[in-house]
Amino acid sequence: CWVCLVVVVIRYFDSEKNRPIETLVALRCMTVTAQSIFNSIDSVLKEMGKCWTSVLAVCFDGASTMSGSIGGVQAKCKEQNTNI
């Protein structure tokens, strides 16, 4: 059994500190499907108290699982917020 490590940087503006905050998050994924990776990212956002409507942009490498416009993680993010 192997574990995949996905590293995500979440950047947001903190109005109390009046500056952008960057948080590096390492996600352990037992499977590397777009849905499992998206679920992990969604979970982290919820733990941080953030919602998809506040997400302005997402960036991915060229892997089809991540950047696929139909079933990739990118598409799943856009399902949550069409303005991404």
N, C-alpha and C positions, 0 to 999 in steps of 0.2 A: 504494500500500500504506500503510495507516495502523496505528498502534499504540494500543491502549487502555491507560490507566494506571489501575490499581486500587490504592488505598491501604488498608493494613490496619494496625491497631494490635494488637500481641500483648502481652498483659499477663499476667505470671506472678509468683509469689512466689519470691524467691531466698533459700533458707534460710541460705546462707553470709553474705549481707549483711543478713539478717533484715528484708527490706523488699520491697515489690512493685517490679517492673521493667516499664517500658513501652518497647516498641520499635516505632518507626514504620517500616513496610516499604512500598516502592513496587514494585508488580509490573507488568511490561510484558507485555501479552497481545496476541498477534497475532489471536486470535479471542476473542469475548466470550460463548462458550457457558459454561454452568454447569460442564461438565466441565473445560474448560481453566482457568477461574478456580480451581476446586477443586484441580486438579493443581498450580497455582502456589502456593496456600496450603499444601498438603500438603508441597511441596518445601521451603518456608521453614521449616515446623515441623521437618522432618527435619534441615535444616542447623543449626537451633538446638538440636538434641538433645532435642526435645520429642516426645511421642507423643499421639495423640488421646485416650487414656484419661485424660490429665490436663487436658483441656479442659473447663471448667465451663460456659461460655456462649458463644454467638455472637450478634452483632447485625448486622442488615443494613438497608439502606434499603428502600424499597417496591418497587424494581424486581423484576419477576417472575423474572428470571434469578437474582437473589441470594436472594430470600426465598421462592421457590416451594416449597410443602410437598411436592410430588411429585417434581419434577426439578430444582429449584433448588440453588444452592450450599448453602443451609441443609439441605436434605434429604440431600445428599451428606455433610455433616458429621455429621448424625445417624446415618447408616449406619455411620460409624466409631465413634461413641460414642452409644449410645441415651440416656444420661443428660443429654445437652446439652439 
